[in-house]
């Protein structure tokens, strides 16, 4: 010890003599994957939002073309419900062909018989919901943007976890001899 030069402890950014080259490679691959995910999330979210907005806008336009609002009359009194939520009740309405039809639809609880309720009807006379509104389109587009961002982050985490699993088992470690098998048959 008396003749050895003094060595300072390793500092951040300097080479650690106990750290293997493969450890540094693993750290760099993890950092590269993190940077790739951080770069992909801001791209995937708006891309998915744009695609979803286009899709739901086209759906809303199609619904507005093929549905129309009409008035229906309750055939029987709507049942009372303990919670203030819609209940199913039979209604009578006029279809697009002019014929009278009967169906069940959601109405406010406790409405008396012969009350009028607004309903939406398809071109073939079936009851349906109203066309999508602008708020519903925006909400669905934002939801798909969030799903895309989480999917990219999840895929990055899954890739890192799979890589770490293979790395720790020695399957893909450089120089381990446990990489992809050579084809059998000839030499």
TAMOPE-V887770 format. One record per residue. RES is the residue in three letters. PHI is phi in whole degrees, -180 to 180 (NA if undefined). OMEGA is omega in whole degrees, -180 to 180 (NA if undefined). D_CENTER is the distance of its C-alpha to the mean C-alpha in Angstrom with 1 decimal. Layout:
BEGIN
res,phi,omega,d_center
RES,PHI,OMEGA,D_CENTER
RES,PHI,OMEGA,D_CENTER
END
This chain:
BEGIN
res,phi,omega,d_center
UNK,NA,-175,62.8
UNK,-68,-176,65.5
UNK,-92,-178,65.4
UNK,-84,177,61.6
UNK,-73,179,59.9
UNK,-73,177,57.6
UNK,-115,178,53.9
UNK,-78,178,51.4
UNK,-63,-179,48.2
UNK,-61,178,45.3
UNK,-104,179,43.4
UNK,-60,-180,39.8
UNK,92,178,39.4
UNK,-96,-179,42.5
UNK,-74,176,42.9
UNK,-96,-176,43.1
UNK,-65,180,45.7
UNK,-90,-179,44.0
UNK,-89,-178,40.6
UNK,-77,178,40.3
UNK,-63,180,39.3
UNK,-68,176,36.4
UNK,-66,178,35.2
UNK,-66,178,35.1
UNK,-64,179,33.3
UNK,-63,178,30.6
UNK,-63,179,30.2
UNK,-68,177,30.0
UNK,-64,177,27.4
UNK,-64,178,25.2
UNK,-65,178,25.8
UNK,-63,178,25.0
UNK,-66,178,21.7
UNK,-62,179,20.9
UNK,-65,178,22.0
UNK,-65,178,20.0
UNK,-66,180,16.7
UNK,-64,177,18.0
UNK,-80,-176,18.8
UNK,-82,-177,15.6
UNK,-61,179,13.1
UNK,-67,177,15.0
UNK,-88,-176,15.0
UNK,-68,-178,11.4
UNK,-61,179,10.1
UNK,-63,178,12.8
UNK,-62,180,12.7
UNK,-65,179,9.3
UNK,-63,180,10.5
UNK,-65,180,13.7
UNK,-63,180,12.7
UNK,-66,179,10.7
UNK,-63,178,13.8
UNK,-62,-179,16.1
UNK,-63,-177,14.8
UNK,-72,174,14.8
UNK,-67,177,18.1
UNK,-65,177,19.6
UNK,-63,180,18.6
UNK,-65,178,20.2
UNK,-64,178,23.2
UNK,-65,178,23.6
UNK,-64,180,23.4
UNK,-65,178,26.0
UNK,-74,-171,28.2
UNK,-102,-179,28.2
UNK,-121,173,28.3
UNK,-141,-177,31.0
UNK,-91,177,31.8
UNK,-145,-179,34.8
UNK,-108,177,36.6
UNK,-117,180,36.9
UNK,-115,178,39.6
UNK,-68,179,39.1
UNK,-77,179,41.2
UNK,-135,180,41.5
UNK,-62,178,40.8
UNK,-74,-180,37.3
UNK,-66,176,37.2
UNK,-82,179,37.0
UNK,-125,-180,34.0
UNK,-68,179,34.2
UNK,-107,-179,30.9
UNK,-78,178,30.5
UNK,-132,-178,27.9
UNK,-62,177,28.4
UNK,-123,178,30.4
UNK,-85,179,31.0
UNK,-146,179,34.3
UNK,-77,179,36.3
UNK,-131,176,36.8
UNK,-120,-178,39.0
UNK,-146,178,38.1
UNK,-99,180,39.3
UNK,-79,-180,37.3
UNK,-62,180,37.3
UNK,-84,179,40.2
UNK,92,180,42.3
UNK,-82,178,42.4
UNK,-85,-179,41.8
UNK,-131,177,38.8
UNK,-128,179,37.8
UNK,-155,176,34.3
UNK,-108,179,32.4
UNK,-146,179,30.0
UNK,-80,178,28.7
UNK,-135,176,31.4
UNK,-68,-179,32.4
UNK,-67,175,34.3
UNK,84,178,38.1
UNK,-68,-180,38.6
UNK,-76,177,42.1
UNK,-61,-179,42.8
UNK,69,172,43.3
UNK,-77,178,40.8
UNK,-99,178,38.8
UNK,-136,177,35.0
UNK,-77,177,32.9
UNK,-137,176,30.9
UNK,-110,-175,29.0
UNK,-125,176,30.4
UNK,-80,-179,29.2
UNK,-64,179,31.8
UNK,-93,173,32.9
UNK,95,178,33.5
UNK,-84,174,30.6
UNK,-72,-180,29.2
UNK,-150,177,25.6
UNK,-85,178,23.5
UNK,-71,176,24.0
UNK,-61,178,22.3
UNK,-61,177,19.1
UNK,-93,178,20.3
UNK,-61,178,19.6
UNK,-65,179,18.0
UNK,-66,178,15.6
UNK,-63,180,14.7
UNK,-63,180,14.3
UNK,-65,179,12.2
UNK,-68,178,9.7
UNK,-64,178,9.9
UNK,-65,177,9.5
UNK,-63,179,6.4
UNK,-69,175,4.8
UNK,-64,178,7.1
UNK,-65,178,6.2
UNK,-61,-180,2.8
UNK,-65,180,5.7
UNK,-64,179,8.3
UNK,-68,178,7.5
UNK,-66,178,7.3
UNK,-65,179,10.6
UNK,-64,178,12.0
UNK,-65,178,11.5
UNK,-65,177,13.1
UNK,-64,178,15.8
UNK,-66,178,16.5
UNK,-65,179,16.7
UNK,-64,179,19.0
UNK,-65,179,21.1
UNK,-65,178,21.5
UNK,-66,178,22.5
UNK,-65,179,24.8
UNK,-66,179,26.3
UNK,-65,179,26.9
UNK,-67,-178,28.6
UNK,-66,-177,30.5
UNK,-71,178,31.8
UNK,-82,179,32.9
UNK,85,-177,34.8
UNK,-65,-176,33.1
UNK,-118,-179,32.4
UNK,-68,-180,34.6
UNK,-59,177,36.9
UNK,82,-178,40.4
UNK,-83,-177,39.6
UNK,79,-179,40.6
UNK,-106,-179,37.6
UNK,-74,-180,35.5
UNK,-60,-179,35.0
UNK,-70,176,38.0
UNK,-76,179,40.6
UNK,-62,178,41.1
UNK,-82,178,43.8
UNK,122,-178,46.8
UNK,-92,178,48.8
UNK,-103,NA,49.5
END
